[in-house]
Each structure stands twice: as C-alpha cells, then as structure tokens.
C-alpha cells in the first residue's frame, strides 16, 4: 500500500548558539487522503522529535525536511544546492550554500537524532520508499515552481525574498498579498493527485480564513507553517509519482545509494537534470 503518513518539517537551521531562544520550526503531518492530521510549530530539536513521535505511523512514515541533512563538503556549496540554481534558476530559484564550516547545522543534528531512534535517511536514488520510518531532504521553492498544479510557470512567488523591483517601503504589503495568493493556490491542491486539504485542520484552515499579517514576526510564523505543509505535500507527491514527477538533485555516483546529500524536487520536463 505504501507510506501512510507524510510529514513536512520546515526546520529552523540554527540550533543553540548565541540565540536566547531557538527560532520556530513549522511542522505538518498529512495522511494519504490529504487530511492534515496535525500541524503547527515546535522549537528546538528535542521538541520537534517529541512531536514527530506523536504523529508518525510506526513503520510507514516519510518525513521531508527543509534543511541540509547531510553535509560532507568541507567548503563551498553542496552539489545538490548547485543543481537547484542550474535547474530552477530560470524561475529565480536558488539555494543557500552549506558546508562543514556553516554555523547553521540543525538539519544534521536532527538526522543524527532520528537515526538513533531508528529512522533511515534516504537519498531518493532508488525511488520512493515503500515503508519504514524514512527521512529525506526537500526545498519548498522547487515545489512551488516544479509542480504545475501551483501555477508558477514563469517565476517563483515573491512571498519571501524581496525583488529589486519592489521598494522597501512597499515590501510588507506586497509579500502579504503574494502570500495570500500562494495560499489560494495551495487550496486548489484539494482536487489534485495527491490532494492536500488545508481546510481539514483548524490550524491550517486559519490560513484560508485569515488574511496574511504584515508584521514581521507574525508573517514568519505563517510562512513557516506554509513551508511545512508544502514539504508534507512534496513527500506525498514523491510517494505517489516518484521519478515521473520528481528528480533527485546532487547525487554522486561514487557514494553508496542511500547516503548521498540530495534534494528531492518536483520537476517539469524542462527542469530535469537530463534536459
């Protein structure tokens, strides 16, 4: 039957350090019918692990994490991050650089803790898993432009990074309006394969019922939840359609299958590695 539970984690990359309080992590759990089982926010690795233990289906859960899970390059950018720019740059999508000197390494900490608890990291090169407790890395921006269902055919939405054409004084109102448009498009996922039913949980339903706030902290709160829901839907898309709808960015043929630092990304034909 395949995986029963799809989880998205928009992980706060910084863990500990000089911060008085760790940033919020957006989390969302969805079943095969697209029903949002639970969603919201956690703080820190331990709280995220506790939440995962509560919502995971034993032996049948796939977690997609928006954060670097394997970082084995001493410097520069991971190959999967370079591939994002090469394949999705036309849509103004690129990825931050991560290496072993990067201070923001919460993803590798989360992976290590999950592996201690019996989870398996999967780089995606053998296709979607058929069972188990499995984690993989994704990047919501590639979902936005790589999944035609969301309608971003020409360019990523401006709900995060301010384009040069938008004056600073107008940015908060512009991004709030763009975020509302994105939410409306996500609501349309209720009728696609696989579905995502934002209205099925009171927390995600508020995205539909309430306008996006302009205040920075409240806006970021909403954005983290949106990204977690996108990660969960991407996991379901990977499970349902595999390499027919997604591509695996960054694998090195010399690295054993299952252990390469990769990003699993929805892809239009013109975005594929072999295009």
N, C-alpha and C positions, 0 to 999 in steps of 0.2 A: 504493500500500500504506500510505502514511502514515509517521509517525515510527517509528523503530526503537528509539531509546534515550530513556528518561525519567530525568531526574536531579533529585534534590532537594538543595538547599543550605540548611541552617539556619545562616545567616551570623552570625558574631559581629559585631555592629553597630559596635563601636569598633575603630578601626584606628590603631595608633600611639599618639600622645598620651603621657600620663604613665605608662602601664602598662609594667611591666618586661617583661611577656610578653603577647602577644595571646591573648584567650580562644579556646577551641576552636570550630571550625566543624564541624557534623555534615554528612556527605555520603553520598549513596546513589545508585546507578545501577541501573536496572531495565530489563529488556527487555519486549517485547510480551507475552510469556507470563507475566510477573510474576516471573521469576527475578531474584534480586538478583545482579547482575554483580560489584559491589563496593560496600563501604560502610565507614564509619569516621569519622576525624576529620582535619582539617587545622588549621594555624594561620597566619593571615595571608592576604592577597590572593594573593601570589605562590605560596604552597604550594597554595592552592585552585585557581589557574589551572593549575598543573602537573598536579594530579590530574584536572581536567576534560579536559585534553589527552589524558590516558591512557585515559579511559573513554568519551569522546564518539565517536559514529559519524559520520564526516565526511558532511555533507550531510543528516543525518537524526537530529537530537538536539534535544530540548526540555528546557530547564532551568527549573525553578520555584524561585524564591529567596524565602525568608522574610526579607525585609529591604526597605526602601524603595529602589527602583531609580531612580525619577525624583522629584526634589524641586524643584518650581519655585515653591512658595509662600514668600514672604518670612517669614511668621509664621503662627501658629495651627496648624490641623490640615489635612492634605490632604483633599480631598473624599472620596476612597476610604476614608480612615480614619473619617470621619464616617458614611459609609454602613455600615460594619461595625457600629457601635453601633445605628444605626437598624434594620438588617435582622436582626441577630443578638442584640440586647440582651436580648430575652426569654429567651434561653438563657444569659444572663450573659457574653456575649462582647463585648468592645470592643477598640479598638486604641490603641496609644500615638500621641501626636502627633509629627509630624515636619515640620520646616520648614528653611529655609536657615540658621537660627540654631542648629540642633540640632548637638551635638558628635558624635553617632554617625552617621556617613555612609559606612560601609564599603560599603553597597549601591550607592551612586552611583559609588564608586571601582571596584567590581567591574564594573559595567555599562560604564564607560568603557574599562577594560582589555579586556573581552571584545569590545567594538565595534572596538577597534584590531586585534583578532585575527580579525575577520571575522564575529563573531556579530551577530545582529539582535535589537533589542528589539521585542517585540510586545505591544501593549496589549490584545489579545483582541477588539477590537470587530468584526473581520471573521471571527471564529470561529477554530477551531484551525488552526495552520499545517499544511501538507501536506509540508513538507520544509525543509531548511536547518539552520543552527545558530541556534537561537532561544532567547531567554530571556524570561521573564515573572515577575511578582510574585504570590506567594500568601501565605496566612496559615493555618497549620495549624489554628488554633482554629475557623475557619469550616468546614474539612473535617470536624472532629470532630462538629459539630452539624448540618452541612448535608448530610452523607451518611448516609442512613438505615441503611446497612449496618453502621455502627458503633454504632448503638443509643442514641445520646444524644438522646433525643426531647424531654426536658424541660429539661436543663441541661448545660453543659459539665462534663467531669470535673475533679475537684479535684487534678490531678497537678502543678499549677504554683503557682497563686495561692491562698493560704490564705483560706478563707471565714471570716467573722467567727464563725460557729458552732463553728469548730474551735479549741480552746485552743492557744496557742503550744507548750505542753509536749507536746501530742499530735501536732503537725503533721507531724513527720518520719515517724512510723509510719503516719499516715493517708495521706500523699501516696505513700508507698512501696506501700501496699496498693492505692490507686487506680491507680497506675501499672501494677501487675501486672494489674489488671482491664482497663486500656486495652490492654495487650499481648495479653491473651487475645482481646479483640475484634478487634484487628488480625490475629491469627492466623486469624480467620474470613474475612478477605479472600482467603484462598487459593481460595475457591469462588465468588467473585463475578466480575462483568464490569466492569472489568478486574481480574484477580487480582493479589495480592501474596503471594509465597511467602517468609515470614520464614525458614523452615527451609532455604532453598536456598543460604545463605551462612553460613560458620562464625561470622562476627561478629554478624549479625542473629539467627542461631539461638541465641546465648547469651541473647538477650532472653527466649526461651522456656524455656531450661534453667536459668537462674539467677534467684533472687529479686532484686527491686529493692533496692539498698543504701539505707540511711538516711543515711549520712554525706553531707554536702552536696556535696563535690567529686565523689564517685563517682556520686551521684544526677544531678548536672548533666551528667556525662559520658554517662550513659544517655539522659537526656532529649533531648540534642542529636541523638543518633542516631535516636531515635523521631521527632522532628520532621522530620529529613531524609527518612526513609522515608515519612512522611505527605506531604511535598512531592512526592516522586517519584510516589507513587500518585495524587496530585491531578493531576499533569501527564498521567498515563496516562488518568485519568478525563476530563479535558478533551479529550484527543485522541480518545477512544473515543465520547464522548457530547456533547461540545460544549455549546451553549447549552440543550440539552434537560435537562442535569443541573447546569449551572454558570451563574453570572451574572457580569457584568463590573461591578465597583463603581467609581464615581467618574469616568466619562468626561465630558469637557466637549465639547459639540457643536462648539465653535469651534476645538478643537485638531485638527490633521490626524490621520487614522487612523494608528495605529501608534506614536504618540509621546506619548499621554496617560499620566499617572500613575494606574495602575489596579491593582486586586487582583482576580484571577480566583478565584472562590469557589464551591464546591459549594453548591447551594441547594435546599431543599424548596420546594414551591409557596408556602407562607405566608411565606417569607423573601425572595421576589423583589422587585425594585425596583418592578415594576408591580402588586404585590399590593394 
